[in-house]
């Protein structure tokens, strides 16, 4: 029996991965800044031609639209293709259009005998999902637990770059989302080889779902493989993989006593505040948890989505004094009663919030 299209593709990918790994042994790599990491993560997706732009985006520098006409043209392209008109619709588009790794995680759990119930109930959808499961498993030995996130990451980062280029989002919104995407990639992969293979496998899976046939993938694979080769030869192979610090932004020894507090003084704050050192943007006080000396206060940067907030690894238990060191602006409001919800205003103060 001869090779199927998928078997040929996997053989090429495996050989390329092995060659890249061999070439990297003992090679001195250039360090990356976080900003450089953002740009290189867009990778192949960021190099594609976007008709609305005057030129291709560079993998190593931010692109900004050159005039009002180009900004308007790019904004219209984002709205027409993805429904993006602002930061909130951008986040929705990222989750809707580039979220195939969620399916891979479900498949991975099933392959390793861990229960993970599918939400699909329609017989046709269930049948298609089973076919996708079988196809995705072909790439599991190449991508491992990192799955197809390389594809999601690159495509999402490219949408962010385009939205920023057209002033659909501002720099703060860009960096907030970019750092969240980049941190997930940084934790899932150890180097650019793993990331690149994940992107390529994700690209193939995305197209398999779209065309429902692996025979349609040959030409697309050649195109994506060529662009991936370009990224390795010209950008990725010479750079270190960026690793984020998990340390708190302020050393415990540097904390000052800023408040005097009677009673339970513990609170919960997201890592956006304590690790990334963003200011508090949203704070609320709920009935204290009886399992620890809880003040009831909860602190957020304000742009965390549900996925981020529900992951317990993204938050920690701290003293109120510690969070005051991160952002002293919260101090005047700490005596507010249970039920208080406050949002930061443009002048840096806080006002009642209905959220």
N, C-alpha and C positions, 0 to 999 in steps of 0.2 A: 504494500500500500504506500502511495507517495505522500509527501508532506501536504498537510492542509495549509491554507493561508496563515492561520494562527500559529501553527507550529514553526513555519518559516520565520515569522515575525519574532517569535520568542527566541529562536536560535540566534537571530541577528542581535537582538537586545542583550541577550546573555553574553555573547561574545564581546559586544561593545562595552558593557559594564565591566567585564573582567579586564579588558585592555585599559580602560580609564583608571581602574583601581591600581593596576600594575604601574602605570605611568606616574601615579601620584606618590608612590612609595619614596620616602626620603626627599621629596621635592619641597623647597622652601617657598611658602605661600605668603602673599601680601595680606596684611590685616585689613578688615573692613570697618567702616563706621556704620552705625545703625542706618543712617540715611542711604549709604551705599548699598546696604543689604536690602532695603525697601526696593530700590531701583532694579537690582539684579534679580530679585525674586519675580519681577514681572516677566523676565526671561523671554521665552519664545513668543508669548502672547504680546508682550510689549514691543516686539520687533515687527509685528504684522503691519501691513499698510492699512491705515484708516483714511478713507477717502475724504473725510471732513478736515483732516489736518493738511497743512502745507507741505510737511515732510514727515518722515518716520521719526518716532521717538527714539532717542539715544538710550541704550541700556544703562548708561552711567551718569546721566545728568537729567535734571527735571526739565520737562518741556512745558512752556507756557505759550498759549495762543498769541500770535503776533499783533493782532488788531481786533477791533470789534466784530468785523465780518467773520473772521475765523472762530472767535469765541461763540458767536451766534450759530455758526454752522456746526460746530462740535457739540454744543448744547442740544441743538435740534437732533443730531445723530444719536445722542445718548437717550433722548426722550423717545424717538421713533423706534429704536431697537430694543431698549430696555425699560422704558417708562421712567427714566431718571430725570428728576427736575430739582432735587435738593438732596441733602444728606440722608434724610429718612428713606426716601425712595431708592437711593443708592444702596443702602444697607439691605432693603427688601429685595432688590434686584440681585445682589450678591447671593443671598440665601436661595432665591428662586431658581436662578439660572446656573449657578456654579456650586452645587452641593452634592456631587456624586459620591464624595467620600463617606457620607452618611449611609448610603447603601452598602458600600464596601465594609464599613464597620459592622453592619448587620450580617453580611455574609461571613465575615471573619468569625463572629461569635458562633454562627451555626457550624462552620468548619471545625471549630474547636469545642464543640458540644456545650456551648453556653447558650442558655435560653435568651432569645431576643425576638419578641413577637412582632410580626409584620403588621402594619396598620392597613394594608390593602386587603379588601374583601371581595372585590369584583373578580370573578373567575378568570377573565381574560388578563387582568392586571397581575393576578397571582401567577398565572402561567408564564407571562413575560418576565416577571421577576425571577422565576426559577431558571429560565433560560439565561438571564443576565448573571445569575449566581454561578452557573456552570462556566460561562465565559470569563467572568472576573477571576475565578479560581486559577485560570491558566497563568495569571501574572503574579500570584501570591508569593511564589518563590523568589521573584525578582524584587518586589516592593515591600513584602513583609507587612508589619503593623502600620507602617507609614501610609500604606494604601494608595489611594488616588488623590491625596490632599495636594500634591504638587500641582495638579491641574487646577483644582479649586483656587489654590493660593495665587498662582500666576495670573489666572483670569480675573480674579477679584482685585488684585493689586493693579492690574492694567486699567480696570474701570475706575479705580481710585485716581490713578494718574491722569486719565482723560478728564475726569470731573474736575480735578484740581487745575488742569491746564486751561479749562474753559471757565474757571471761577464759579462752577456750579456748587463747589464746596470750598471752604476756606482752609488755610494751612492747619489750623488746630483740628478741624474735622478730619483732614487727610491723615495727620500724624496719629490721631487717636485710633482710627480704624487700621491704618497701616501697621502700627505696633502690635495690635491684637492679632492680625493675620500673621505677621512675621514671628511673633512669639510662639504661636502654635507650630509653625514650620520649623523653627529652631529646636523645639522640643521633640518633634517627630523624626527629624533627620539628623545625621551626623556630618554630612558633607554634601557637596554639590552633585556628586555622582548619584547618591540616593535620591536627591531631589529631582534631578533630571529624569531618572528612570520612572519616578512616580508621575511626573508630568506626562511623559510619553505613554505610559500605561493608561493614565487617566484620559488622555486624548483619544486613545483607541477605544476605551470603554464608552466614552461619550458618543463617539461616532457609531459604535456597534448598536447602542440603544437607539440612536437616531435613525439608522438605516436597517436595523434588525437583521444584519447579515455581515459576516466577517469578510466575505469576498469583496465587499465594497471598500475595504480598508487599504488595499495594497498601495494605490497611488497616494492616498492621504498619509499613510505611514512613511513613504519615501520623502514626502514634502516635510513632515514634522521632524523626521530623523535628520534631514539636512539642516534644518534650522537649529535643532538641538546641537548638532555637531558644530555649527557656527558659534553658538554660545559657549561651548566648552573650549574651543580653540582660541577664541578671542576675549573671553571674559571670565568664565567660571573656573577654569583649571588653574589659574594663577592666584585665586583668592581663597582666603580662609573662610570657613563656614562661621557665621556670626553666632555667638552664644550669649544669651542674656544672663545677667546676674539675677540671682534669686534673693540677694541680700536686701535688707531694708535700706531706704535712702538715707536715713539718719541713724548713726551709730547710737546704741543704747547709752554709752558713756557720755554722749554729747547732749542728751536730753536735759532740759532745764525744767525746774518746777514752776509751772505757769498758773496753776489753779490750786485752790484748797477745796477739797471735796469730802463731804461727810456721807457715809453710806457706800453701797456698791458702786464701783467706779469702772467696771469693765464695759467694753462696747465692741461692736463689729465694724470693721472698715475694709473696703476692697483694696487689692494690691495696686490699683490705679493710684491710690493715695500714698500708701506706705512703701511701695517698691518703685513705682514710676514717678512719684512725687508730683502728681497733679493736685491742684487745690480742691477742697471739698466743694461740690456743686449742688449736692442734694443731701439733706439729713432729716431723719425722722426718729421719733421716740415711740416705741411700742411697749407693751407690758413686759417687764423684765422676765428673762428666762430663769427659772428656779434652779437650773442645773449648774449655774456658776454665778458669782457675785456681779450681776448684770445691772447696768444703769438703764438699759432699754434703748440706748442710742445706736443708730445705724448710719454709717457715713459712706457716700458714693461720690465719685467724680461727677456723675450725672449723665454720662453717655453709655454706661454699661448696658448691653442688651440682656435679654432673658438667659440666653445660652451662657454668657459670661457669669451672670449673677448666680445662677443655679449650680455652678461648679464650685464646690467647697474649697478647692485648691486656690481659688482666686480671691479669697477673703481670709482674714485672720482676726483673732481676739486680742484686743489691746486695752490699755488703760486710757481713760479720757485725757489725762495729761500728755500721753504720748501723741495722740491725734492733735492736740492743741499745738504741739511742737511742729507738726507737719503743716498746720494751718491755724494760726492764732485767731483768725477772723471768726471762728466758731464760738469763741469763749463767751461773748455776751448772751448767747442763746441757750446755753447748757442747762439753765434752771427751768426751762420751759417744761410744761407738764406732758405726761403720756398722751399720745394722740397728735402731738405737734408734728407738722410736716413743713419743711422750709426749703426753698429753692434760692440759689444765689442769683442776685440781680446784676445788672451791668456795672453798678457802682461798687461791687465787691461785698455788699451787705446781703442779708437774707430776708426773704418775704414769705408769707404764708403760701403754701402750694396745695392744689387740689389733688395732685398725683399721689 
